[in-house]
Amino acid sequence: MHRTQVLDVDSVPTHVFELKSRTPNSSLLLVVPGNPGMGHFYVPFASRLFELGQGSFDVAVVSHAGHSPGYCRPTDGGGNDWYALEDQVAHKMAYLRDHASGKETLYLVGHSIGCYIILHMLKQIAPDRVSKVVFLFPTLERMAETLNGRRLMPFFNWCLRPATALLWLVTWIPLAVRNALLRCTYFRSTPSDHLDHMVQAVANIDSKSVYNILNMARQEMEQVTDPPLGLIRDHVHKMSFYYGVDDHWTLQSCYLDMAERFSDHDIQLCTRGYPHAFVMEASTEMAGYVHS
């Protein structure tokens, strides 16, 4: 059984995509997105993982707090609808506490900054509850030094509010027109059976979601600097790392350094040319890697 719903997660209305086995089990595979953290992007990836698991575990994709269009304002009546990078850690922990407390075994799959979030979640999760951690195209260090970091840091610093205002103007374009434009431009390389989820995520974007997405990206540049080697060392025996060969969000030296530091563990470099944003065109293939 699968369903996309809006759940109250730590008083934040949150898009969550869940796939649950017909036979009860005590295992959950949790997908923590990158940025933008709209779970819609990961539906084909999660669906394929669930198929490969053949009902041996449930799957959940939890969107980031404040990234779901139309769902930024807290349900408790509070006035804050801006969410920092550290808030995303607390948000995912709240999902595990309030919506997955019965799951005794966790498989944690992170993409991009989702890997950083998972690392900091591991400080709070009982070690014997986590069976496996998979990091896909991880951004764990020196993000401001990457090609995209150098290109976009000035934008994140100086154009955050103007960009948000511009997106507000875009929302006045009829939804059908936005859908058509996205299908023939931004998502032209996306498999046709994945398109609906992708277009739904982007076409309905609003100014508050955009601000949260861009502001979190700015915080990533500022906070994701030195690799958290202590945290990695504590859990590396359960971890698999999958780096991109031409990833503009991760320095090539990050892979080389990690492979040298943890040479006895699973640190891989992609040889198939998959992009950092693999959900756009390689969800099925990456699900196969994770399951293997």
C-alpha positions, -999 to 999 in steps of 0.1 A, spaced: 0 0 0 14 34 -9 1 69 -1 13 105 -3 -1 125 26 5 155 47 15 146 82 21 168 113 58 163 120 71 183 149 42 208 144 52 212 107 28 201 79 50 177 59 45 158 26 54 122 33 54 94 8 49 60 25 49 25 11 38 -2 36 39 -39 32 6 -59 35 23 -81 60 34 -64 92 72 -59 97 95 -41 120 118 -25 94 118 9 78 139 23 50 139 61 54 149 83 25 162 118 35 162 141 5 187 166 -7 179 202 -14 153 210 -27 138 186 -2 104 179 -18 97 142 -15 79 142 -48 112 139 -66 120 106 -48 87 88 -54 100 67 -84 132 59 -64 113 49 -33 88 29 -53 115 8 -69 132 2 -36 100 -11 -22 95 -34 -52 130 -48 -47 124 -53 -10 94 -75 -18 76 -64 14 105 -71 38 105 -34 49 84 -3 46 97 28 28 92 65 37 103 97 20 100 126 44 101 161 27 121 188 45 103 212 68 92 242 49 100 228 14 65 215 6 46 242 -14 17 255 6 27 238 38 52 260 57 32 275 86 34 255 118 3 236 129 7 247 166 -1 283 157 35 295 160 47 323 139 79 307 126 78 293 91 115 295 82 136 264 89 173 261 93 196 232 85 197 220 121 159 221 122 158 194 95 177 170 118 151 176 146 123 173 120 134 138 108 139 126 143 104 138 151 91 116 123 108 86 136 95 93 171 59 101 163 53 80 131 78 52 132 83 43 168 74 7 162 102 2 137 130 -16 154 153 -18 124 162 13 103 178 15 69 188 52 63 194 64 28 205 100 23 210 120 -9 233 151 -10 227 172 21 204 145 33 236 125 41 248 153 64 214 153 81 215 116 86 250 118 101 237 142 128 206 121 134 229 92 142 239 111 174 204 105 187 194 71 174 202 40 193 231 23 174 216 -11 175 184 2 158 204 12 126 212 -17 103 225 2 73 233 37 61 237 46 24 250 79 12 243 89 -24 264 118 -38 271 130 -3 278 166 6 297 163 39 325 188 36 338 220 19 306 228 0 316 265 -5 347 253 -23 329 232 -49 322 244 -84 286 251 -77 294 265 -43 317 291 -58 292 300 -85 262 303 -63 274 316 -30 271 353 -41 235 345 -53 226 329 -19 241 359 0 227 388 -20 198 376 -41 178 355 -17 148 379 -12 148 392 -48 147 356 -61 118 348 -37 99 378 -49 105 368 -85 91 333 -78 60 350 -63 54 366 -97 58 332 -115 30 318 -94 6 341 -114 13 321 -145 -15 296 -150 -7 262 -135 -13 244 -169 12 267 -186 38 261 -159 33 223 -162 38 224 -200 69 246 -197 85 223 -172 78 192 -192 95 205 -223 125 222 -206 136 213 -171 124 177 -172 130 169 -208 154 141 -199 132 126 -171 116 92 -179 79 97 -189 67 75 -161 84 97 -135 73 131 -149 40 136 -130 57 135 -96 85 159 -107 62 184 -123 39 184 -93 68 192 -70 80 222 -90 49 236 -107 32 243 -73 62 260 -57 55 291 -37 76 320 -23 80 306 12 91 273 0 117 289 -23 130 311 6 134 280 28 152 261 0 176 289 -9 182 299 27 191 263 36 215 262 6 232 293 20 235 276 54 250 246 37 278 267 22 285 282 57 282 251 79 292 221 58 330 227 60 352 202 79 341 165 75 326 151 107 352 123 109 344 113 144 308 106 136 317 88 104 343 67 122 317 56 148 294 43 122 314 36 91 311 -2 95 274 2 86 279 28 58 282 28 20 293 59 2 286 65 -35 303 96 -50 298 111 -84 326 112 -109 317 147 -121 298 161 -92 298 199 -90 285 198 -54 314 176 -41 351 180 -47 368 150 -62 393 151 -34 365 144 -9 361 110 -24 398 104 -26 403 115 11 374 94 23 386 63 4 421 67 19 409 73 54 385 44 54 401 21 29 387 -10 44 351 2 40 326 7 12 336 40 -5 326 39 -42 330 62 -72 302 62 -98 315 48 -131 281 51 -150 279 89 -153 249 94 -131 243 130 -122 242 145 -87 205 150 -91 200 113 -100 163 114 -93 159 133 -126 169 104 -148 184 74 -129 160 66 -100 156 30 -111 193 24 -115 202 40 -81 175 20 -64 192 -12 -77 225 0 -63 210 7 -29 192 -26 -27 224 -45 -37 
